C-alpha cells in the first residue's frame, strides 16, 4: 500500500509541474495555471500526510532550483508576489485531505464543498502574501482594489469553473483507485 501512495504522490508532483506550464497571464498575477486543480486532486486521492508531503515536496524542489514553477524556480521565488499561492497549496492539500478522510467524504457534493474551501484557503494565503510582498518588499503602490478586482474578475471564476468540473471527475477517479486497491489486495 505504501508503494501505491508514494507513486500517487510522485504523480501529483508531476501533474503540478505540468500544471505550472499551462499558463494564462493576468494583470497583478504572474499566471493562472492548473496547479490548483492538482492540489485539490491530491487532497482526495492521498491521505493527509501524503497530500501535504507531495505538495510540500513540489514546493521544496522548486525552491532548490529545479525549474518546475510557472516562472522557473530557485530560492528567489520566495520574494515573488505569487509565492503565497504555493504556500497556500501546501495547507490546502493537507487540510482538505484531513477533512476528506476524517469525515469520510465521498460524494460530488462533499468534494465540491472541499474544493470551495480550497479556494478560500489558497486565496487567503495567496492574496495576503501578494499584498505583503508588493507593498512591504517591492514598495509597489498597487491599490488593493486592483488586486481584488483581478482575483474576483478572472482568477476565482476560472477556479470555480474548474472545481465544478473537477468535483464531478473526483468521484470516478477515487472509485477507480479504490477498485485498483481492492484488486491488488486479492492478487
C-alpha positions in Angstrom: 0.0 0.0 0.0 2.8 2.4 0.9 4.3 2.0 -2.6 1.0 2.9 -4.2 0.7 6.0 -2.1 4.3 7.0 -2.9 3.5 6.5 -6.6 0.4 8.7 -6.3 2.4 11.4 -4.5 5.0 11.3 -7.3 2.2 11.5 -9.8 0.8 14.6 -8.1 4.3 16.2 -8.2 4.5 15.5 -11.9 1.0 16.9 -12.5 1.8 20.0 -10.5 4.8 20.5 -12.7 2.8 20.1 -15.9 0.0 22.2 -14.5 2.5 25.1 -13.9 3.4 25.0 -17.6 -0.2 25.7 -18.7 -0.3 29.4 -18.1 -2.7 32.3 -18.8 -1.1 35.7 -17.9 -3.2 38.0 -15.8 -2.6 41.6 -14.5 -1.0 41.8 -11.0 -0.9 38.0 -11.0 2.1 36.1 -12.5 0.0 33.4 -14.2 -3.2 31.5 -13.9 -2.2 27.8 -14.0 -3.7 24.4 -13.5 -1.6 23.7 -10.4 -4.6 24.3 -8.1 -6.5 21.6 -9.9 -3.9 19.0 -8.9 -3.6 20.3 -5.4 -7.3 19.6 -5.0 -6.9 16.2 -6.6 -4.1 15.3 -4.2 -6.4 16.0 -1.3 -8.9 13.4 -2.4 -6.6 10.6 -3.6 -4.0 10.8 -0.9 -4.1 10.6 2.9 -3.3 13.9 4.7 0.4 13.2 5.3 1.0 12.2 1.7 -1.1 15.0 0.2 0.7 17.6 2.3 4.0 15.9 1.7 3.6 15.7 -2.1 2.8 19.4 -2.4 5.4 20.5 0.1 8.0 18.3 -1.8 7.0 20.1 -5.1 7.5 23.5 -3.5 10.8 22.5 -2.0 12.0 21.1 -5.3 11.2 24.4 -6.9 12.9 26.4 -4.2 16.2 24.4 -4.5 16.3 25.5 -8.1 14.5 22.9 -10.2 12.6 25.0 -12.7 9.2 23.4 -12.0 7.2 26.6 -11.0 5.3 28.6 -13.5 8.1 31.2 -13.6 11.0 28.8 -13.1 12.5 28.0 -9.7 15.1 28.9 -7.1 15.2 30.5 -3.7 14.5 33.9 -5.1 10.9 32.7 -5.8 10.1 33.5 -2.2 10.0 37.2 -3.0 7.7 36.8 -5.9 4.2 38.1 -5.3 2.7 34.7 -6.3 4.7 32.6 -3.9 1.9 32.8 -1.3 -0.2 30.6 -3.5 2.4 27.9 -3.3 2.3 28.2 0.5 -1.5 28.1 0.3 -1.3 24.9 -1.9 0.5 23.1 0.9 -2.1 24.0 3.5 -5.0 23.4 1.2 -3.8 19.9 0.3 -3.2 18.9 4.0 -6.4 20.5 5.4 -8.7 19.2 2.7 -7.2 15.7 2.7 -7.6 15.6 6.5 -11.3 16.6 6.2 -12.0 14.2 3.4 -10.5 11.2 5.3 -11.6 12.2 8.9 -15.2 12.9 7.9 -15.3 10.1 5.2 -16.4 12.4 2.4 -17.1 10.6 -0.8 -19.8 12.4 -2.8 -19.7 15.0 -5.5 -21.4 17.5 -3.2 -18.9 17.0 -0.5 -15.9 17.2 -2.9 -17.4 20.4 -4.3 -17.6 21.8 -0.7 -14.0 20.8 -0.1 -12.9 22.4 -3.3 -14.7 25.6 -2.4 -12.9 25.6 0.9 -9.7 25.0 -1.0 -10.3 28.2 -3.0 -10.7 30.1 0.3 -7.6 28.7 1.9 -5.4 29.1 -1.2 -6.5 32.7 -1.8 -6.2 33.6 1.8 -2.5 32.8 1.7 -2.0 33.9 -1.9 -3.6 37.3 -1.7 -2.2 38.1 1.8 1.3 37.2 0.7 0.9 39.1 -2.6 -0.2 42.3 -0.8 2.7 42.0 1.7 5.3 41.4 -0.9 4.1 44.2 -3.3 3.7 46.8 -0.6 6.4 45.9 2.0 9.2 44.3 0.0 8.8 45.7 -3.5 7.4 49.1 -2.4 4.8 49.0 -5.3 1.8 51.1 -4.6 -0.8 48.8 -6.2 -4.3 49.6 -4.9 -5.8 46.7 -3.0 -9.0 47.2 -5.1 -7.0 46.4 -8.2 -5.6 43.2 -6.7 -9.0 42.0 -5.5 -10.7 43.1 -8.8 -8.4 40.9 -10.8 -8.9 38.0 -8.4 -12.7 38.4 -8.4 -13.0 39.1 -12.2 -10.6 36.5 -13.5 -8.9 34.1 -11.2 -11.7 33.0 -8.9 -14.3 32.5 -11.6 -11.8 30.3 -13.6 -11.0 28.3 -10.4 -14.7 28.0 -9.6 -15.4 26.6 -13.1 -12.5 24.2 -12.7 -13.8 22.9 -9.4 -17.3 22.3 -10.8 -15.7 20.1 -13.5 -13.2 18.6 -11.0 -15.9 17.8 -8.4 -17.7 15.7 -11.0 -14.5 13.9 -12.0 -13.1 13.2 -8.5 -15.7 10.6 -7.6 -15.0 8.3 -10.5 -11.2 8.8 -10.0 -11.4 7.9 -6.3 -13.7 4.9 -7.1 -11.3 3.7 -9.8 -8.3 4.0 -7.4 -10.2 2.1 -4.7 -11.1 -0.6 -7.1 -7.4 -0.9 -8.1 -6.5 -1.2 -4.4 -9.1 -4.0 -3.9 -7.8 -5.9 -7.0 -4.2 -5.6 -5.8 -5.2 -7.0 -2.4 -6.9 -10.0 -3.9 -3.9 -10.9 -6.1 
